[in-house]
Amino acid sequence: MQTTISESLQNDPRALEAAEILAKCVHCGFCLATCPTYNLLGDELDSPRGRIYQIKEVVEGVKPTSKTLTHLDRCLTCRNCETTCPSGVEYGHLVDNGRALVEEQVTRSFKERVLRRLVLLVLPYRSRITPLVKLGQLVRPVLPKKLSASVPMKQQAGDWPTANTDSARTMLVLDGCVQPSMAPATNASTARVLNTLGIKLKSVAAAGCCGAVKFHLNKQDAAKQQIRANIDAWWPEIEAGAEAIIVTASGCGLMVKDYASVLSDDEEYAAKAGKVSALAKDIVEILQVEDLSAIQEKVSKADIGKVAFHPPCTLQHGQKLPQVTEALLVKLGITLTPINDAHVCCGSAGTYSLFQPSLSKQLRDNKVNNIIAGQPDIIATANIGCQLHLMAGTGRQVLHWIELIDRAL
């Protein structure tokens, strides 16, 4: 698809990258079949192909409207279309650039501006979100059912392992912003599982939000500040020989793996960002190459029950790790129940459920129905956002799959 960049955007790196990505699109329409919003709404403008055309027009100088912004906002950025696309269109990067360009020219409603401001002030900061979560958990029993469902159940993390502290193998782990208060067992379980393999897992307190919340809400300069702060926090450990940076929330993992791209034009940080992105791994990427014979024996003997594993879009489409976690769980002896349309987004999509509640709920209801149809004993996933979203939709505890392995040890 040929794009003629408007004169006003000739030197804008976002427009230049967008034009490069647009050149790969052949307008085939394969993406429509797997786009959640197109399947719900049936509007071409709410499909990847339709949004691509709208972004193309903006890059070429057509003034966007509030309608343009609405259609781009409705995109989940699930990247299912990237998995489907035969031409390798990097739609995730394209829509980020397109949204940024449009938002500079279209003013949001007062209500939207206030909500976004509140989210940006609270969600990406561990010290701000944690007290609110604790308060919600305290009053959860007396809240209306609909409201209490959105408050995560209190979770016991258990002890961080102290054995093998002299191990020559060390890996880092990102705590992130919401996971420490909403699902503290995830990283603690990861530390215990890795400890059995002789790997010491270290959390670096100075590393905070991965930057995804601000980046995807078009506060990209502020997101880059968070990214640089994380790189600075990890760098001494990297220089000391840390093998990997494990990110147990797949949405955050996708963002960290994208640091190299985000800071590619930063002379001071580009090389470091590339190193960090190369070291960033989902926990499944670590376990799939380790000797798990001792773990396999214990898991296969444990009475875990039937598990429904929901693969987050950020894992299967974003990080390009489809069926990897499922294969590992089956290898360890865990029985998985089938999930129809497992490739389709659950509707969480970072902050999407806050800004597009109607569409998000429809997608969640569809996903929950498909999960429950398999009559699982346990529901598991690999991303904190999906975990909380599905928990609210089912009223059941939803776990990160690494906790199932930990339970068996």
C-alpha positions in Angstrom: 0.0 0.0 0.0 1.6 3.2 -1.2 1.5 6.2 1.2 2.4 9.8 0.4 3.4 11.4 3.7 2.0 14.9 4.1 4.4 17.8 4.1 3.7 18.6 7.7 4.7 15.1 8.8 7.7 14.6 6.5 10.1 14.6 9.5 7.9 13.0 12.0 9.3 9.5 13.0 5.9 8.2 13.8 4.6 9.0 10.3 7.8 7.6 8.7 7.4 4.3 10.6 3.7 4.2 9.8 4.4 4.6 6.1 7.0 1.8 6.2 4.5 -0.5 7.9 1.6 0.5 5.6 3.8 -0.4 2.6 3.5 -4.1 3.6 -0.3 -4.2 3.6 -1.9 -5.7 0.4 -5.5 -5.1 1.5 -6.3 -8.8 1.5 -8.7 -8.7 4.3 -7.6 -11.9 6.0 -7.4 -9.9 9.3 -11.1 -9.3 9.3 -11.9 -12.9 10.2 -9.9 -12.8 13.4 -10.6 -9.2 14.6 -12.7 -9.3 17.8 -14.3 -5.9 17.3 -15.1 -6.5 13.6 -16.8 -9.7 14.5 -18.8 -8.0 17.2 -19.7 -4.8 15.3 -19.5 -5.8 11.7 -18.1 -2.4 10.7 -15.2 -2.3 8.3 -13.9 0.8 10.1 -13.6 -1.3 13.3 -11.4 -3.9 11.5 -7.6 -3.8 11.1 -8.0 -3.1 7.4 -10.4 -0.2 8.1 -8.2 1.3 10.8 -5.1 0.9 8.5 -6.9 3.1 5.9 -7.8 5.7 8.5 -4.2 5.9 9.7 -3.0 6.1 6.1 -5.3 9.1 5.5 -4.0 10.8 8.6 -0.4 10.2 7.5 -1.3 11.7 4.1 -2.7 14.9 5.7 -6.4 14.2 6.0 -7.6 15.8 9.3 -9.0 13.1 11.6 -12.3 13.5 13.5 -13.7 12.2 16.7 -15.1 9.3 14.7 -11.5 8.4 13.7 -10.5 8.5 17.3 -13.4 6.3 18.3 -12.6 3.6 15.8 -8.9 3.5 16.9 -9.9 3.5 20.5 -12.1 0.4 19.9 -9.1 -1.6 18.8 -7.9 -4.0 21.5 -4.3 -4.1 20.1 -4.6 -7.9 20.6 -2.5 -8.4 17.5 -4.5 -11.4 16.4 -4.4 -9.7 13.0 -0.6 -9.9 13.0 -0.9 -13.7 13.5 -3.3 -13.9 10.5 -1.6 -11.4 8.2 0.3 -13.1 5.4 2.3 -9.9 4.6 3.8 -9.4 8.1 2.2 -6.0 8.8 3.3 -4.8 12.2 -0.1 -3.6 13.1 0.6 -3.1 16.8 3.3 -0.5 16.1 1.1 1.1 13.4 -1.9 1.6 15.6 0.3 3.1 18.4 1.7 5.6 15.9 -1.7 6.3 14.4 -3.4 6.9 17.8 -0.6 9.3 18.8 -1.0 11.3 15.6 -4.8 11.5 15.9 -4.9 12.4 19.5 -2.8 15.5 18.8 -5.5 16.7 16.5 -8.7 15.6 18.2 -9.9 16.8 21.6 -11.5 14.2 23.8 -14.6 14.8 25.8 -14.2 16.1 29.4 -15.3 12.8 30.8 -12.7 10.9 28.8 -9.9 13.3 29.7 -10.7 13.0 33.4 -10.9 9.2 33.4 -7.6 8.9 31.5 -5.9 11.3 33.8 -7.0 9.3 36.9 -5.8 6.1 35.3 -2.4 7.6 34.4 -2.1 9.1 37.9 -2.7 5.8 39.8 -2.4 2.6 37.8 1.3 2.7 36.7 2.5 3.4 40.3 2.9 0.5 42.7 2.8 2.9 45.7 -0.5 4.4 44.7 -2.4 1.3 43.5 -1.4 -0.9 46.4 -3.3 1.0 49.2 -6.4 1.2 47.0 -6.3 -2.6 46.4 -5.9 -3.3 50.1 -8.9 -1.0 50.9 -11.0 -2.7 48.3 -10.1 -6.1 49.7 -11.0 -4.9 53.2 -14.5 -3.8 52.3 -15.1 -6.5 49.6 -17.5 -8.6 51.7 -19.9 -5.7 52.0 -19.7 -4.4 48.4 -22.5 -5.1 45.9 -21.8 -8.3 44.0 -21.2 -6.4 40.7 -18.6 -4.1 42.3 -17.0 -6.8 44.6 -16.3 -8.9 41.5 -13.9 -6.3 40.2 -11.8 -6.4 43.4 -9.2 -9.2 43.4 -9.3 -11.8 46.1 -6.6 -11.5 48.7 -3.8 -13.8 47.9 -1.0 -15.2 50.0 2.3 -15.2 48.3 4.3 -17.5 50.6 7.9 -17.2 51.3 10.5 -16.2 48.8 13.1 -19.1 48.7 16.3 -18.8 50.5 18.0 -22.0 49.3 20.5 -21.9 46.5 21.3 -18.3 47.2 24.9 -18.9 46.2 23.9 -20.3 42.9 26.0 -19.2 40.0 22.8 -18.8 38.0 20.8 -15.6 38.6 17.8 -14.1 36.8 15.9 -10.9 37.4 12.1 -10.5 37.6 9.9 -7.5 37.0 7.5 -6.8 39.8 5.5 -4.3 37.8 2.8 -1.9 39.1 -0.4 -3.9 39.8 0.8 -7.5 40.2 2.5 -7.1 43.6 -0.8 -6.2 45.2 -3.3 -8.0 43.1 -1.4 -11.3 42.5 1.7 -11.5 44.7 1.8 -15.3 44.5 2.8 -15.2 40.8 6.4 -14.0 41.2 6.9 -15.9 44.5 5.8 -19.1 42.9 8.2 -18.4 40.0 11.1 -17.9 42.4 10.3 -21.2 44.2 10.0 -23.1 40.9 13.3 -21.7 39.6 14.9 -22.4 42.9 14.4 -26.1 42.4 16.4 -25.7 39.2 19.3 -24.0 40.9 18.3 -20.5 39.7 18.2 -17.6 42.0 15.5 -15.1 41.1 16.1 -11.4 42.1 13.6 -8.6 42.3 15.1 -5.1 41.8 13.0 -2.7 43.9 13.9 0.3 41.7 12.3 -1.2 38.7 8.6 -0.2 38.4 5.9 -0.1 35.8 7.0 -1.5 32.4 5.7 1.6 30.7 2.9 0.0 28.8 0.0 1.9 30.5 1.4 5.3 29.6 2.8 4.2 26.2 -0.6 2.9 25.0 -2.5 5.9 26.3 -0.4 8.1 24.1 1.9 9.5 26.9 4.9 8.0 25.1 7.5 10.5 26.4 6.5 9.7 30.0 6.5 6.0 29.2 10.1 6.3 27.9 11.1 7.9 31.2 9.8 4.8 33.0 11.6 2.5 30.5 14.9 4.3 31.0 14.4 4.1 34.8 13.9 0.3 34.6 17.0 -0.1 32.4 19.0 1.9 34.9 17.7 -0.3 37.8 18.5 -3.5 36.0 21.8 -2.6 34.4 24.2 -3.3 37.4 22.7 -6.8 37.7 23.0 -7.3 33.9 26.6 -6.3 34.1 27.0 -8.8 37.0 25.9 -11.6 34.8 22.1 -11.9 35.1 21.0 -14.5 32.5 17.5 -13.2 31.9 14.8 -10.7 32.9 11.7 -12.7 33.6 8.3 -11.0 33.1 5.5 -13.2 34.4 2.8 -10.8 33.1 2.8 -11.4 29.3 1.5 -7.9 28.6 4.4 -6.4 30.5 6.7 -8.9 28.8 5.7 -7.8 25.4 6.4 -4.2 26.4 9.9 -5.0 27.7 10.7 -7.0 24.6 9.7 -3.8 22.7 12.1 -1.5 24.6 14.7 -1.9 21.7 12.2 -0.5 19.3 10.8 2.2 21.5 14.3 3.6 22.3 15.9 2.9 18.9 16.5 6.6 18.3 17.9 7.3 21.8 21.7 7.6 21.5 22.3 7.0 25.2 19.9 4.1 25.8 19.5 2.3 22.4 22.2 -0.3 23.0 21.1 -0.9 26.6 17.5 -1.2 25.5 18.5 -3.7 22.9 20.3 -5.8 25.5 17.3 -5.6 27.9 14.9 -6.7 25.2 17.1 -9.6 24.3 17.2 -10.7 27.9 13.4 -10.4 28.5 11.7 -13.7 28.7 8.3 -15.1 29.7 8.7 -17.8 32.3 7.6 -20.4 29.8 10.6 -19.6 27.6 12.9 -20.4 30.6 11.2 -23.7 31.6 10.9 -25.1 28.1 14.7 -25.3 27.8 15.5 -26.5 31.3 15.7 -30.1 32.6 12.3 -30.5 34.2 12.5 -34.2 35.1 12.3 -33.7 38.8 9.5 -31.2 38.5 7.6 -33.4 36.0 7.6 -36.3 38.4 6.0 -34.2 41.2 3.5 -32.5 39.0 2.4 -35.7 37.3 1.7 -37.2 40.8 -0.1 -34.1 42.1 -3.9 -34.0 42.1 -4.2 -30.7 40.2 -7.4 -31.5 38.4 -8.5 -30.3 34.9 -7.1 -27.0 33.9 -8.5 -24.4 31.4 -5.5 -22.4 30.2 -6.4 -19.1 28.6 -3.5 -17.9 26.4 -3.3 -14.1 26.6 -3.1 -12.3 23.3 0.1 -10.6 24.4 1.6 -14.1 24.7 0.3 -15.9 21.6 0.1 -13.0 19.2 2.4 -10.3 20.7 5.3 -12.4 21.8 4.7 -15.0 19.1 4.5 -17.9 21.6 1.4 -19.8 20.6 0.8 -23.2 22.1 4.1 -23.1 24.0 2.6 -22.9 27.5 0.0 -25.5 26.6 2.7 -27.9 25.4 4.7 -27.5 28.5 1.7 -28.1 30.8 0.8 -31.2 29.0 4.4 -32.4 29.1 4.4 -32.0 32.8 1.3 -34.2 33.1 -1.5 -31.6 33.5 -4.8 -32.2 31.8 -6.1 -29.3 29.8 -9.7 -28.7 28.9 -10.5 -27.4 25.4 -11.4 -23.8 24.8 -13.2 -22.9 21.7 -11.8 -19.8 19.9 -8.8 -19.7 22.2 -7.1 -17.3 19.8 -9.7 -14.6 20.5 -9.1 -11.8 23.1 -10.9 -12.0 26.4 -11.5 -8.2 26.4 -9.1 -7.2 29.1 -6.4 -5.7 26.8 -4.6 -3.6 29.4 -6.9 -0.6 30.2 -9.4 -1.4 27.5 -12.0 -2.8 30.0 -12.0 0.7 31.7 -12.5 2.7 28.6 -14.6 0.3 26.4 -16.6 -1.5 29.1 -19.4 -2.7 26.8 -17.2 -4.3 24.2 -14.9 -5.7 26.9 -17.8 -7.3 28.7 -19.2 -8.9 25.5 -15.8 -10.4 24.8 -15.3 -11.6 28.3 -18.7 -13.2 28.4 -17.9 -15.1 25.2 -14.6 -16.2 26.6 -16.0 -17.3 29.9 -18.7 -19.4 28.2 -16.0 -21.1 26.1 -13.9 -21.7 29.2 -16.7 -23.1 31.3 -17.9 -25.4 28.6 -14.9 -27.6 29.2 -15.8 -28.0 32.9 -12.4 -27.2 34.3 -11.5 -27.5 37.9 -9.1 -24.6 37.7 -8.7 -21.6 35.3 -5.2 -20.4 34.6 -3.6 -17.8 32.4 -0.3 -15.9 32.0 -1.2 -12.2 32.3 -2.4 -10.3 35.3 -5.0 -8.3 33.3 -6.6 -11.4 31.9 -6.4 -13.0 35.3 -8.4 -10.2 37.0 -10.8 -9.8 34.0 -11.7 -13.5 33.9 -12.0 -13.6 37.7 -14.6 -10.8 37.6 -16.5 -12.6 34.9 -16.5 -16.1 36.5 -16.6 -15.2 40.2 -13.9 -17.9 40.5 -10.2 -17.7 41.5 -8.0 -17.5 38.4 -4.3 -18.3 38.7 -1.1 -17.8 36.8 -0.2 -21.2 35.6 3.2 -21.1 37.4 1.3 -21.4 40.6 0.0 -24.8 39.6 3.6 -26.0 39.2 4.6 -24.5 42.6 1.7 -26.2 44.3 3.0 -29.6 43.2 6.5 -29.1 44.5 
